[in-house]
């Protein structure tokens, strides 16, 4: 649990969120990180701009795709993670092929403040989304405890 | 001994994604006895760094006309098709 618990504040978790666009998702989660003092006010706009040109949707071959919006380190105060799940998917573009649209049910907004340093954050996300059923469990979580349970199974101390 | 092959790993911002990919390639090639030298950059920087590179691996589209092999893949993040991509990388680096 160490990596997620170190970076993911329970106050930056929004379950069954509602948003129409990636921009709305980034405003929702970025606002949480800003309220927690983790990112500069410039962070939200920077992530929105980056998502528009370099999208972060990751296709998992199921209806439960994920997205990992992030931006350059200068907008970040302390390395952090925010998480949202959606009952109604939000359409993100595929990182590998921006013309392809992906219905996304789980978003990890990453605030990284040093190049190559918080690698374990994305590494841990990658391990989680590669575990069969993990994204479905996250998307179905109704409490923060259920989120931790879904994340915990792949985490190492 | 031949000098290590150079792999240029690119992603959108060169913060996180390319590091995950770089670490995975380094580990997988080491396990196969292939020495690699890995560099990381933003996708937009690839054309200016391409000269002494043997292979480009990117998670996001790179500018066209690079004259070097390019593999665009999310396999190191999503796990989908990972063994195929590792085999492709190995083939390019053994060539």
gemmi code that builds the backbone of each chain (N, CA, C; Angstrom):
import gemmi

chains = {
    "A": [
        ("UNK", (0.829, -1.220, 0.000), (0.000, 0.000, 0.000), (0.856, 1.259, 0.000)),
        ("UNK", (2.161, 1.085, 0.190), (2.963, 2.286, 0.466), (2.855, 3.375, -0.609)),
        ("UNK", (2.959, 2.981, -1.861), (3.000, 4.010, -2.895), (1.700, 4.783, -2.968)),
        ("UNK", (0.586, 4.090, -3.037), (-0.689, 4.787, -3.137), (-0.977, 5.593, -1.877)),
        ("UNK", (-0.709, 5.012, -0.703), (-1.053, 5.729, 0.525), (-0.161, 6.958, 0.700)),
        ("UNK", (1.042, 6.906, 0.142), (1.947, 8.048, 0.248), (1.459, 9.223, -0.604)),
        ("UNK", (0.864, 8.921, -1.753), (0.533, 9.987, -2.697), (-0.954, 10.326, -2.775)),
        ("UNK", (-1.795, 9.357, -2.410), (-3.236, 9.538, -2.620), (-3.930, 9.894, -1.318)),
        ("UNK", (-4.350, 11.154, -1.205), (-5.085, 11.624, -0.027), (-6.549, 11.215, -0.197)),
        ("UNK", (-7.183, 10.649, 0.847), (-8.595, 10.274, 0.723), (-9.470, 11.442, 0.266)),
        ("UNK", (-9.044, 12.677, 0.602), (-9.823, 13.845, 0.176), (-9.681, 14.132, -1.313)),
        ("UNK", (-8.772, 13.416, -1.964), (-8.604, 13.591, -3.412), (-9.189, 12.395, -4.169)),
        ("UNK", (-10.094, 11.681, -3.514), (-10.794, 10.566, -4.161), (-12.257, 10.965, -4.359)),
        ("UNK", (-12.743, 10.891, -5.579), (-14.146, 11.201, -5.863), (-14.784, 9.980, -6.519)),
        ("UNK", (-15.705, 9.342, -5.801), (-16.342, 8.140, -6.330), (-17.652, 8.485, -7.009)),
        ("UNK", (-17.953, 7.773, -8.086), (-19.186, 7.967, -8.851), (-19.346, 9.446, -9.234)),
        ("UNK", (-18.251, 10.006, -9.683), (-18.265, 11.405, -10.105), (-19.055, 11.537, -11.401)),
        ("UNK", (-19.446, 12.768, -11.684), (-20.119, 13.031, -12.947), (-19.370, 14.127, -13.680)),
        ("UNK", (-19.005, 13.847, -14.921), (-18.317, 14.836, -15.742), (-18.560, 14.500, -17.200)),
        ("UNK", (-18.654, 15.537, -18.034), (-18.942, 15.323, -19.450), (-17.689, 15.235, -20.302)),
        ("UNK", (-16.612, 15.848, -19.813), (-15.414, 15.958, -20.647), (-14.161, 15.731, -19.805)),
        ("UNK", (-13.039, 15.386, -20.463), (-11.766, 15.302, -19.741), (-11.454, 16.606, -18.998)),
        ("UNK", (-11.769, 17.727, -19.623), (-11.511, 19.018, -18.977), (-12.248, 19.116, -17.638)),
        ("UNK", (-13.519, 18.694, -17.620), (-14.289, 18.749, -16.376), (-13.691, 17.819, -15.316)),
        ("UNK", (-13.205, 16.664, -15.746), (-12.572, 15.720, -14.817), (-11.320, 16.352, -14.210)),
        ("UNK", (-10.517, 16.971, -15.070), (-9.259, 17.570, -14.609), (-9.544, 18.738, -13.662)),
        ("UNK", (-10.591, 19.525, -13.969), (-10.954, 20.632, -13.061), (-11.393, 20.090, -11.700)),
        ("UNK", (-12.190, 19.029, -11.709), (-12.687, 18.436, -10.474), (-11.522, 17.934, -9.614)),
        ("UNK", (-10.660, 17.095, -10.206), (-9.582, 16.486, -9.421), (-8.452, 17.468, -9.136)),
        ("UNK", (-8.146, 18.307, -10.131), (-7.098, 19.310, -9.933), (-7.493, 20.290, -8.832)),
        ("UNK", (-8.799, 20.606, -8.765), (-9.297, 21.485, -7.708), (-9.072, 20.872, -6.332)),
        ("UNK", (-9.232, 19.547, -6.230), (-8.978, 18.859, -4.954), (-7.513, 18.993, -4.559)),
        ("UNK", (-6.620, 18.766, -5.517), (-5.186, 18.842, -5.206), (-4.780, 20.271, -4.869)),
        ("UNK", (-5.416, 21.224, -5.548), (-5.100, 22.627, -5.252), (-5.582, 22.990, -3.840)),
        ("UNK", (-6.784, 22.515, -3.488), (-7.313, 22.790, -2.146), (-6.435, 22.159, -1.060)),
        ("UNK", (-5.795, 21.049, -1.393), (-4.904, 20.378, -0.442), (-3.502, 20.992, -0.435)),
        ("UNK", (-3.309, 22.011, -1.270), (-2.005, 22.682, -1.317), (-0.929, 21.894, -2.038)),
        ("UNK", (-1.336, 20.930, -2.876), (-0.355, 20.054, -3.537), (0.129, 20.597, -4.888)),
        ("UNK", (-0.684, 21.481, -5.490), (-0.308, 21.998, -6.815), (-0.519, 23.508, -6.872)),
        ("UNK", (0.212, 24.132, -7.781), (0.051, 25.569, -7.999), (-1.255, 25.827, -8.767)),
        ("UNK", (-1.761, 27.078, -8.686), (-2.990, 27.397, -9.431), (-2.856, 27.165, -10.939)),
        ("UNK", (-1.635, 27.173, -11.457), (-1.427, 26.969, -12.896), (-1.608, 25.514, -13.319)),
        ("UNK", (-1.649, 24.607, -12.341), (-1.646, 23.171, -12.653), (-2.825, 22.759, -13.527)),
        ("UNK", (-4.040, 23.151, -13.110), (-5.246, 22.672, -13.792), (-5.220, 23.044, -15.277)),
        ("UNK", (-4.938, 24.310, -15.568), (-4.934, 24.728, -16.976), (-3.832, 24.012, -17.758)),
        ("UNK", (-2.702, 23.787, -17.098), (-1.587, 23.109, -17.780), (-1.951, 21.666, -18.123)),
        ("UNK", (-2.636, 20.979, -17.205), (-3.033, 19.593, -17.484), (-4.085, 19.563, -18.596)),
        ("UNK", (-5.033, 20.507, -18.536), (-6.073, 20.562, -19.571), (-5.433, 20.777, -20.951)),
        ("UNK", (-4.467, 21.702, -21.024), (-3.812, 21.987, -22.300), (-3.045, 20.768, -22.802)),
        ("UNK", (-2.383, 20.084, -21.891), (-1.614, 18.916, -22.306), (-2.529, 17.789, -22.765)),
        ("UNK", (-3.618, 17.593, -22.035), (-4.542, 16.518, -22.396), (-5.114, 16.737, -23.805)),
        ("UNK", (-5.303, 18.016, -24.167), (-5.873, 18.332, -25.471), (-4.917, 17.976, -26.613)),
        ("UNK", (-3.606, 18.103, -26.381), (-2.651, 17.828, -27.455), (-1.978, 16.470, -27.298)),
        ("UNK", (-1.772, 16.041, -26.030), (-1.119, 14.762, -25.751), (-2.016, 13.976, -24.805)),
        ("UNK", (-3.048, 13.350, -25.335), (-4.026, 12.713, -24.448), (-3.448, 11.512, -23.702)),
        ("UNK", (-4.142, 11.108, -22.640), (-3.591, 10.079, -21.747), (-4.521, 8.892, -21.532)),
        ("UNK", (-5.490, 8.696, -22.424), (-6.354, 7.531, -22.292), (-5.586, 6.251, -22.577)),
        ("UNK", (-5.800, 5.243, -21.720), (-5.123, 3.956, -21.897), (-6.170, 2.870, -22.161)),
        ("UNK", (-6.166, 2.294, -23.386), (-7.150, 1.259, -23.704), (-6.774, -0.057, -23.045)),
        ("UNK", (-7.722, -0.666, -22.364), (-7.449, -1.933, -21.680), (-8.201, -3.092, -22.333)),
        ("UNK", (-8.823, -2.800, -23.464), (-9.517, -3.867, -24.166), (-10.828, -4.253, -23.508)),
        ("UNK", (-11.310, -3.426, -22.603), (-12.594, -3.681, -21.946), (-13.392, -2.384, -21.967)),
        ("UNK", (-14.544, -2.373, -21.319), (-15.325, -1.142, -21.209), (-14.808, -0.269, -20.072)),
        ("UNK", (-13.736, -0.736, -19.394), (-13.237, -0.042, -18.204), (-11.853, 0.544, -18.454)),
        ("UNK", (-11.759, 1.430, -19.445), (-10.465, 2.039, -19.728), (-10.125, 3.071, -18.661)),
        ("UNK", (-8.853, 3.460, -18.610), (-8.428, 4.456, -17.637), (-7.716, 5.603, -18.356)),
        ("UNK", (-7.542, 6.722, -17.632), (-6.755, 7.836, -18.144), (-5.865, 8.340, -17.019)),
        ("UNK", (-4.696, 8.844, -17.404), (-3.711, 9.294, -16.409), (-3.212, 10.708, -16.724)),
        ("UNK", (-4.096, 11.712, -16.657), (-3.667, 13.081, -16.988), (-2.516, 13.535, -16.088)),
        ("UNK", (-1.599, 14.315, -16.658), (-0.482, 14.880, -15.890), (0.152, 15.996, -16.710)),
        ("UNK", (1.127, 16.680, -16.103), (1.789, 17.761, -16.841), (3.193, 17.976, -16.310)),
        ("UNK", (3.806, 19.075, -16.697), (5.195, 19.330, -16.336), (5.360, 19.634, -14.852)),
        ("UNK", (6.550, 19.331, -14.304), (6.794, 19.438, -12.858), (6.651, 20.848, -12.273)),
        ("UNK", (6.826, 21.882, -13.064), (6.844, 23.223, -12.460), (5.501, 23.659, -11.877)),
        ("UNK", (4.432, 22.943, -12.227), (3.116, 23.300, -11.701), (2.785, 22.593, -10.384)),
        ("UNK", (3.720, 21.775, -9.909), (3.438, 20.890, -8.783), (4.218, 21.318, -7.545)),
        ("UNK", (3.541, 21.297, -6.386), (4.195, 21.618, -5.120), (4.689, 20.341, -4.442)),
        ("UNK", (3.814, 19.360, -4.321), (4.185, 18.092, -3.698), (3.603, 16.949, -4.525)),
        ("UNK", (4.386, 15.891, -4.757), (3.905, 14.789, -5.580), (2.631, 14.192, -5.009)),
        ("UNK", (1.618, 14.051, -5.839), (0.310, 13.624, -5.367), (-0.462, 12.916, -6.463)),
        ("UNK", (-1.525, 12.283, -6.012), (-2.393, 11.560, -6.910), (-3.825, 11.888, -6.521)),
        ("UNK", (-4.698, 12.015, -7.524), (-6.130, 12.141, -7.249), (-6.834, 11.093, -8.105)),
        ("UNK", (-7.950, 10.585, -7.609), (-8.624, 9.478, -8.278), (-10.113, 9.762, -8.405)),
        ("UNK", (-10.660, 9.526, -9.582), (-12.109, 9.620, -9.750), (-12.612, 8.388, -10.483)),
        ("UNK", (-13.817, 7.961, -10.099), (-14.478, 6.887, -10.837), (-15.794, 7.427, -11.382)),
        ("UNK", (-16.251, 6.827, -12.474), (-17.440, 7.329, -13.168), (-18.380, 6.173, -13.496)),
        ("UNK", (-19.635, 6.317, -13.116), (-20.631, 5.331, -13.534), (-20.943, 5.504, -15.015)),
        ("UNK", (-21.014, 6.762, -15.434), (-21.165, 7.064, -16.856), (-19.785, 7.431, -17.394)),
        ("UNK", (-19.277, 6.672, -18.360), (-17.903, 6.902, -18.809), (-17.681, 8.301, -19.375)),
        ("UNK", (-16.466, 8.785, -19.213), (-16.048, 10.042, -19.821), (-15.166, 9.678, -21.013)),
        ("UNK", (-15.364, 10.363, -22.131), (-14.621, 10.018, -23.338), (-13.274, 10.741, -23.359)),
        ("UNK", (-12.202, 9.970, -23.290), (-10.846, 10.482, -23.429), (-10.287, 9.999, -24.773)),
        ("UNK", (-9.235, 10.647, -25.236), (-8.550, 10.169, -26.438), (-7.435, 9.216, -26.034)),
        ("UNK", (-7.164, 8.267, -26.919), (-6.138, 7.250, -26.712), (-4.738, 7.877, -26.823)),
        ("UNK", (-3.894, 7.648, -25.830), (-2.529, 8.181, -25.838), (-1.773, 7.789, -27.105)),
        ("UNK", (-1.957, 6.548, -27.514), (-1.207, 6.011, -28.643), (-1.759, 6.496, -29.986)),
        ("UNK", (-3.057, 6.757, -30.021), (-3.727, 7.163, -31.261), (-4.838, 8.150, -30.900)),
        ("UNK", (-4.498, 9.447, -30.844), (-5.449, 10.456, -30.360), (-6.764, 10.513, -31.134)),
        ("UNK", (-6.809, 9.924, -32.339), (-8.065, 9.914, -33.082), (-9.056, 8.898, -32.519)),
        ("UNK", (-8.534, 7.974, -31.721), (-9.412, 6.946, -31.160), (-9.957, 7.413, -29.813)),
        ("UNK", (-11.284, 7.316, -29.665), (-11.923, 7.769, -28.429), (-12.188, 6.574, -27.524)),
        ("UNK", (-11.956, 6.763, -26.239), (-12.100, 5.671, -25.274), (-13.071, 6.050, -24.164)),
        ("UNK", (-14.055, 5.193, -23.879), (-14.876, 5.422, -22.695), (-14.077, 5.061, -21.442)),
        ("UNK", (-13.909, 6.028, -20.560), (-13.040, 5.868, -19.382), (-13.875, 5.859, -18.112)),
        ("UNK", (-13.597, 4.900, -17.234), (-14.352, 4.779, -15.984), (-13.527, 5.143, -14.758)),
        ("UNK", (-12.192, 5.152, -14.911), (-11.322, 5.456, -13.769), (-10.243, 6.424, -14.240)),
        ("UNK", (-10.073, 7.542, -13.510), (-9.044, 8.523, -13.858), (-8.091, 8.709, -12.682)),
        ("UNK", (-6.804, 8.577, -12.968), (-5.752, 8.899, -12.004), (-5.102, 10.195, -12.465)),
        ("UNK", (-5.333, 11.278, -11.740), (-4.660, 12.542, -12.065), (-3.331, 12.561, -11.296)),
        ("UNK", (-2.224, 12.666, -12.035), (-0.906, 12.591, -11.395), (-0.258, 13.968, -11.335)),
        ("UNK", (0.217, 14.323, -10.142), (1.003, 15.547, -9.977), (2.430, 15.114, -9.638)),
        ("UNK", (3.321, 15.333, -10.588), (4.701, 14.860, -10.452), (5.615, 16.067, -10.453)),
        ("UNK", (6.486, 16.170, -9.443), (7.279, 17.397, -9.395), (8.752, 17.229, -9.718)),
        ("UNK", (9.170, 16.006, -10.005), (10.560, 15.854, -10.408), (10.635, 14.808, -11.500)),
        ("UNK", (11.268, 15.175, -12.588), (11.398, 14.224, -13.685), (12.050, 12.947, -13.183)),
        ("UNK", (11.462, 11.835, -13.542), (12.021, 10.501, -13.274), (12.041, 10.122, -11.797)),
        ("UNK", (11.497, 10.963, -10.913), (11.566, 10.622, -9.501), (10.341, 9.865, -9.005)),
        ("UNK", (9.148, 10.318, -9.383), (7.948, 9.662, -8.865), (7.481, 8.548, -9.798)),
        ("UNK", (8.499, 7.903, -10.379), (8.224, 6.839, -11.323), (7.366, 5.742, -10.701)),
        ("UNK", (7.560, 5.504, -9.402), (6.817, 4.403, -8.775), (5.308, 4.663, -8.798)),
        ("UNK", (4.927, 5.961, -8.874), (3.502, 6.278, -8.912), (2.853, 5.692, -10.177)),
        ("UNK", (3.441, 5.990, -11.324), (2.884, 5.459, -12.568), (3.112, 3.949, -12.673)),
        ("UNK", (4.268, 3.512, -12.172), (4.557, 2.070, -12.166), (3.462, 1.304, -11.427)),
        ("UNK", (3.080, 1.860, -10.279), (2.057, 1.220, -9.461), (0.695, 1.243, -10.155)),
        ("UNK", (0.405, 2.363, -10.817), (-0.845, 2.441, -11.574), (-0.831, 1.401, -12.695)),
        ("UNK", (0.306, 1.299, -13.385), (0.413, 0.327, -14.484), (0.200, -1.095, -13.962)),
        ("UNK", (0.809, -1.400, -12.825), (0.633, -2.749, -12.261), (-0.823, -2.989, -11.875)),
        ("UNK", (-1.460, -1.970, -11.341), (-2.857, -2.121, -10.931), (-3.758, -2.374, -12.135)),
        ("UNK", (-3.599, -1.566, -13.183), (-4.514, -1.713, -14.320), (-4.244, -2.989, -15.101)),
        ("UNK", (-3.054, -3.592, -14.908), (-2.757, -4.855, -15.595), (-3.320, -6.058, -14.843)),
        ("UNK", (-3.743, -5.852, -13.620), (-4.287, -6.981, -12.847), (-5.750, -7.192, -13.233)),
        ("UNK", (-6.087, -8.390, -13.690), (-7.466, -8.638, -14.134), (-8.474, -8.303, -13.035)),
        ("UNK", (-9.486, -7.525, -13.394), (-10.547, -7.220, -12.447), (-10.285, -6.009, -11.575)),
        ("UNK", (-9.070, -5.494, -11.560), (-8.755, -4.401, -10.632), (-9.478, -3.114, -11.012)),
        ("UNK", (-9.496, -2.792, -12.303), (-10.140, -1.549, -12.727), (-11.649, -1.650, -12.521)),
        ("UNK", (-12.203, -2.834, -12.792), (-13.627, -3.051, -12.542), (-13.938, -2.864, -11.056)),
        ("UNK", (-13.063, -3.398, -10.198), (-13.276, -3.264, -8.752), (-13.192, -1.800, -8.326)),
        ("UNK", (-12.242, -1.075, -8.901), (-12.109, 0.356, -8.592), (-13.354, 1.113, -9.046)),
        ("UNK", (-13.769, 0.837, -10.279), (-14.926, 1.545, -10.832), (-16.176, 1.249, -10.014)),
        ("UNK", (-16.233, 0.063, -9.416), (-17.410, -0.331, -8.643), (-17.328, 0.046, -7.176)),
        ("UNK", (-16.192, 0.608, -6.743), (-16.020, 0.934, -5.318), (-17.056, 1.965, -4.890)),
        ("UNK", (-17.650, 1.720, -3.719), (-18.649, 2.648, -3.189), (-18.126, 3.416, -1.989)),
        ("UNK", (-17.009, 2.969, -1.442), (-16.408, 3.641, -0.284), (-14.902, 3.752, -0.518)),
        ("UNK", (-14.271, 4.664, 0.214), (-12.822, 4.810, 0.107), (-12.120, 3.520, 0.544)),
        ("UNK", (-12.700, 2.827, 1.532), (-12.115, 1.553, 1.948), (-12.103, 0.542, 0.804)),
        ("UNK", (-13.158, 0.555, 0.002), (-13.192, -0.363, -1.149), (-12.154, 0.039, -2.202)),
        ("UNK", (-11.889, 1.340, -2.292), (-10.826, 1.795, -3.200), (-9.484, 1.250, -2.737)),
        ("UNK", (-9.205, 1.418, -1.437), (-7.923, 0.913, -0.922), (-7.811, -0.586, -1.129)),
        ("UNK", (-8.919, -1.291, -0.925), (-8.897, -2.752, -1.100), (-8.564, -3.100, -2.552)),
        ("UNK", (-9.155, -2.359, -3.491), (-8.902, -2.633, -4.913), (-7.466, -2.299, -5.295)),
        ("UNK", (-6.916, -1.246, -4.692), (-5.541, -0.846, -5.001), (-4.534, -1.736, -4.298)),
        ("UNK", (-4.903, -2.191, -3.114), (-3.963, -2.853, -2.218), (-3.409, -4.144, -2.783)),
        ("UNK", (-4.243, -4.837, -3.554), (-3.840, -6.180, -3.975), (-2.587, -6.214, -4.834)),
        ("UNK", (-2.301, -5.098, -5.520), (-1.083, -5.115, -6.331), (0.063, -4.376, -5.670)),
        ("UNK", (-0.217, -3.714, -4.564), (0.822, -2.867, -3.978), (1.830, -3.685, -3.202)),
        ("UNK", (3.049, -3.203, -3.215), (4.082, -3.869, -2.435), (4.589, -2.900, -1.388)),
        ("UNK", (5.094, -3.425, -0.294), (5.542, -2.557, 0.808), (6.843, -1.871, 0.442)),
    ],
    "B": [
        ("UNK", (33.737, -6.284, -27.659), (32.291, -6.306, -27.473), (31.657, -5.097, -28.141)),
        ("UNK", (30.568, -5.347, -28.818), (29.892, -4.262, -29.536), (29.358, -3.235, -28.552)),
        ("UNK", (29.308, -1.990, -28.972), (28.758, -0.963, -28.093), (27.250, -1.177, -27.980)),
        ("UNK", (26.662, -0.767, -26.846), (25.237, -1.018, -26.661), (24.393, -0.302, -27.710)),
        ("UNK", (23.289, -0.943, -28.070), (22.339, -0.311, -28.976), (21.622, 0.815, -28.233)),
        ("UNK", (21.321, 1.868, -28.986), (20.693, 3.032, -28.370), (19.191, 3.015, -28.652)),
        ("UNK", (18.416, 3.048, -27.581), (16.958, 3.097, -27.712), (16.481, 4.454, -27.188)),
        ("UNK", (15.761, 5.176, -28.016), (15.193, 6.459, -27.621), (13.729, 6.223, -27.232)),
        ("UNK", (13.413, 6.502, -25.969), (12.058, 6.260, -25.473), (11.352, 7.612, -25.332)),
        ("UNK", (10.207, 7.742, -25.990), (9.514, 9.035, -26.022), (8.104, 8.919, -25.459)),
        ("UNK", (7.657, 10.013, -24.841), (6.255, 10.122, -24.434), (5.887, 11.596, -24.509)),
        ("UNK", (4.737, 11.953, -23.997), (4.267, 13.323, -24.137), (5.128, 14.356, -23.437)),
        ("UNK", (5.406, 14.148, -22.157), (6.137, 15.161, -21.394), (7.496, 14.705, -20.912)),
        ("UNK", (7.853, 13.425, -21.134), (9.127, 12.871, -20.657), (9.242, 12.954, -19.137)),
        ("UNK", (8.116, 12.894, -18.445), (8.162, 12.900, -16.981), (8.044, 11.480, -16.446)),
        ("UNK", (6.950, 10.834, -16.745), (6.661, 9.570, -16.069), (6.571, 8.399, -17.031)),
        ("UNK", (5.763, 8.586, -18.073), (5.459, 7.460, -18.948), (6.717, 6.866, -19.559)),
        ("UNK", (7.587, 7.729, -20.086), (8.772, 7.208, -20.762), (9.713, 6.513, -19.780)),
        ("UNK", (9.668, 6.914, -18.508), (10.534, 6.265, -17.523), (10.056, 4.844, -17.230)),
        ("UNK", (8.745, 4.666, -17.143), (8.199, 3.314, -16.958), (8.616, 2.424, -18.131)),
        ("UNK", (8.496, 2.965, -19.338), (8.843, 2.200, -20.533), (10.344, 1.923, -20.579)),
        ("UNK", (11.146, 2.944, -20.277), (12.605, 2.795, -20.307), (13.058, 1.716, -19.325)),
        ("UNK", (12.524, 1.766, -18.104), (12.906, 0.768, -17.098), (12.550, -0.635, -17.559)),
        ("UNK", (11.352, -0.771, -18.138), (10.903, -2.093, -18.571), (11.786, -2.629, -19.697)),
        ("UNK", (12.128, -1.764, -20.652), (12.960, -2.216, -21.775), (14.347, -2.616, -21.268)),
        ("UNK", (14.892, -1.815, -20.399), (16.228, -2.093, -19.862), (16.244, -3.463, -19.180)),
        ("UNK", (15.222, -3.694, -18.350), (15.129, -4.944, -17.604), (14.962, -6.147, -18.540)),
        ("UNK", (14.033, -6.008, -19.502), (13.746, -7.125, -20.404), (14.942, -7.451, -21.302)),
        ("UNK", (15.640, -6.420, -21.771), (16.776, -6.675, -22.658), (17.963, -7.231, -21.877)),
        ("UNK", (18.127, -6.757, -20.657), (19.199, -7.278, -19.798), (18.989, -8.773, -19.573)),
        ("UNK", (17.712, -9.148, -19.343), (17.380, -10.559, -19.123), (17.684, -11.394, -20.371)),
        ("UNK", (17.734, -10.727, -21.535), (18.038, -11.438, -22.784), (19.485, -11.249, -23.204)),
        ("UNK", (20.283, -10.673, -22.340), (21.708, -10.513, -22.634), (22.010, -9.458, -23.683)),
        ("UNK", (21.107, -8.484, -23.848), (21.329, -7.414, -24.824), (21.640, -6.113, -24.078)),
        ("UNK", (22.806, -5.554, -24.379), (23.176, -4.294, -23.730), (22.494, -3.138, -24.447)),
        ("UNK", (21.786, -2.311, -23.701), (21.123, -1.161, -24.313), (21.477, 0.114, -23.565)),
        ("UNK", (21.528, 1.178, -24.318), (21.675, 2.499, -23.732), (20.359, 3.222, -24.014)),
        ("UNK", (19.681, 3.665, -22.953), (18.355, 4.232, -23.131), (18.381, 5.737, -22.907)),
        ("UNK", (17.759, 6.439, -23.823), (17.587, 7.883, -23.661), (16.102, 8.179, -23.648)),
        ("UNK", (15.713, 9.260, -22.972), (14.296, 9.623, -22.898), (14.083, 11.030, -23.417)),
        ("UNK", (12.948, 11.234, -24.042), (12.646, 12.580, -24.520), (11.148, 12.726, -24.734)),
        ("UNK", (10.739, 13.957, -25.038), (9.367, 14.193, -25.462), (9.233, 13.766, -26.919)),
        ("UNK", (8.028, 13.365, -27.300), (7.802, 12.914, -28.683), (8.218, 13.985, -29.685)),
        ("UNK", (7.979, 15.255, -29.338), (8.309, 16.344, -30.264), (9.820, 16.517, -30.440)),
        ("UNK", (10.611, 15.974, -29.498), (12.071, 16.128, -29.561), (12.750, 15.015, -30.356)),
        ("UNK", (11.986, 13.975, -30.724), (12.596, 12.807, -31.365), (13.404, 13.175, -32.620)),
        ("UNK", (12.862, 13.994, -33.544), (13.625, 14.267, -34.767), (15.013, 14.864, -34.500)),
        ("UNK", (15.144, 15.675, -33.454), (16.435, 16.321, -33.193), (17.422, 15.386, -32.485)),
        ("UNK", (16.941, 14.239, -32.017), (17.801, 13.324, -31.254), (18.009, 11.993, -31.962)),
        ("UNK", (17.567, 11.898, -33.214), (17.441, 10.599, -33.868), (18.771, 10.057, -34.403)),
        ("UNK", (19.761, 10.919, -34.613), (20.926, 10.545, -35.422), (21.632, 9.243, -35.024)),
        ("UNK", (22.063, 9.118, -33.773), (22.798, 7.890, -33.422), (21.925, 6.891, -32.664)),
        ("UNK", (20.624, 6.947, -32.950), (19.667, 6.063, -32.273), (19.393, 4.835, -33.146)),
        ("UNK", (19.292, 3.663, -32.530), (18.996, 2.441, -33.285), (17.506, 2.163, -33.376)),
        ("UNK", (16.759, 2.571, -32.348), (15.332, 2.241, -32.303), (14.610, 3.292, -31.466)),
        ("UNK", (13.419, 3.683, -31.923), (12.569, 4.594, -31.155), (11.386, 3.793, -30.622)),
        ("UNK", (11.121, 3.906, -29.308), (9.912, 3.324, -28.727), (9.141, 4.473, -28.100)),
        ("UNK", (7.886, 4.671, -28.550), (7.111, 5.812, -28.085), (5.729, 5.363, -27.632)),
        ("UNK", (5.170, 6.069, -26.652), (3.808, 5.775, -26.222), (2.802, 6.663, -26.933)),
        ("UNK", (3.289, 7.573, -27.746), (2.420, 8.558, -28.377), (2.968, 8.800, -29.791)),
        ("UNK", (2.148, 9.278, -30.719), (2.649, 9.431, -32.093), (3.890, 10.336, -32.168)),
        ("UNK", (4.850, 9.952, -33.005), (6.043, 10.781, -33.210), (5.989, 11.352, -34.626)),
        ("UNK", (6.716, 12.463, -34.853), (6.694, 13.057, -36.199), (7.132, 12.042, -37.258)),
        ("UNK", (6.599, 12.119, -38.476), (6.934, 11.157, -39.536), (8.314, 11.406, -40.132)),
        ("UNK", (8.780, 10.449, -40.938), (10.014, 10.622, -41.707), (11.286, 10.514, -40.897)),
        ("UNK", (11.317, 9.616, -39.912), (12.475, 9.549, -39.005), (13.637, 8.707, -39.540)),
        ("UNK", (13.387, 7.848, -40.505), (14.434, 6.991, -41.094), (15.052, 6.017, -40.096)),
        ("UNK", (14.407, 5.795, -38.995), (14.826, 4.774, -38.027), (13.568, 4.008, -37.624)),
        ("UNK", (13.737, 2.743, -37.205), (12.537, 2.008, -36.806), (11.848, 2.639, -35.598)),
        ("UNK", (10.527, 2.682, -35.657), (9.727, 3.262, -34.572), (8.687, 2.229, -34.134)),
        ("UNK", (8.600, 1.992, -32.845), (7.537, 1.155, -32.297), (6.697, 2.044, -31.389)),
        ("UNK", (5.418, 2.218, -31.737), (4.513, 2.984, -30.882), (3.661, 1.986, -30.110)),
        ("UNK", (3.750, 2.031, -28.789), (3.072, 1.013, -27.997), (2.729, 1.498, -26.599)),
        ("UNK", (1.619, 1.003, -26.082), (1.250, 1.246, -24.688), (1.422, -0.026, -23.858)),
        ("UNK", (2.058, -1.037, -24.463), (2.103, -2.357, -23.819), (2.772, -2.328, -22.444)),
        ("UNK", (3.745, -1.446, -22.254), (4.437, -1.425, -20.963), (3.592, -0.758, -19.874)),
        ("UNK", (2.521, -0.083, -20.283), (1.594, 0.500, -19.308), (0.388, -0.392, -19.090)),
        ("UNK", (-0.155, -0.933, -20.189), (-1.410, -1.679, -20.082), (-1.205, -3.187, -20.022)),
        ("UNK", (-0.008, -3.648, -20.384), (0.269, -5.074, -20.388), (-0.233, -5.778, -21.638)),
        ("UNK", (-1.060, -5.092, -22.437), (-1.660, -5.736, -23.613), (-0.622, -5.828, -24.738)),
        ("UNK", (-0.364, -7.054, -25.181), (0.600, -7.265, -26.267), (2.050, -7.093, -25.855)),
        ("UNK", (2.321, -7.162, -24.566), (3.675, -6.868, -24.077), (4.716, -7.854, -24.610)),
        ("UNK", (4.396, -9.146, -24.597), (5.382, -10.126, -25.061), (5.730, -9.905, -26.529)),
        ("UNK", (4.728, -9.562, -27.337), (4.966, -9.291, -28.756), (5.894, -8.103, -28.943)),
        ("UNK", (5.649, -7.057, -28.170), (6.460, -5.849, -28.310), (7.898, -6.115, -27.866)),
        ("UNK", (8.053, -6.854, -26.790), (9.404, -7.177, -26.325), (10.146, -7.985, -27.392)),
        ("UNK", (9.438, -8.920, -28.026), (10.052, -9.715, -29.088), (10.451, -8.831, -30.270)),
        ("UNK", (9.578, -7.868, -30.606), (9.890, -6.925, -31.705), (11.130, -6.105, -31.390)),
        ("UNK", (11.199, -5.598, -30.155), (12.346, -4.780, -29.740), (13.614, -5.623, -29.813)),
        ("UNK", (13.522, -6.850, -29.322), (14.680, -7.746, -29.349), (15.157, -7.967, -30.787)),
        ("UNK", (14.205, -8.189, -31.706), (14.574, -8.413, -33.111), (15.317, -7.212, -33.679)),
        ("UNK", (14.809, -6.007, -33.403), (15.473, -4.795, -33.915), (16.872, -4.653, -33.345)),
        ("UNK", (17.031, -4.966, -32.068), (18.326, -4.733, -31.420), (19.338, -5.818, -31.762)),
        ("UNK", (18.891, -6.985, -32.165), (19.813, -8.050, -32.571), (20.186, -7.916, -34.043)),
        ("UNK", (19.427, -7.110, -34.776), (19.650, -6.999, -36.228), (20.990, -6.333, -36.516)),
    ],
}
model = gemmi.Model(1)
for chain_id, residues in chains.items():
    chain = gemmi.Chain(chain_id)
    for i, (resn, *xyz) in enumerate(residues, 1):
        res = gemmi.Residue()
        res.name, res.seqid = resn, gemmi.SeqId(i, " ")
        for name, pos in zip(("N", "CA", "C"), xyz):
            atom = gemmi.Atom()
            atom.name, atom.element = name, gemmi.Element(name[0])
            atom.pos, atom.b_iso = gemmi.Position(*pos), 0.0
            res.add_atom(atom)
        chain.add_residue(res)
    model.add_chain(chain)
structure = gemmi.Structure()
structure.add_model(model)
structure.setup_entities()
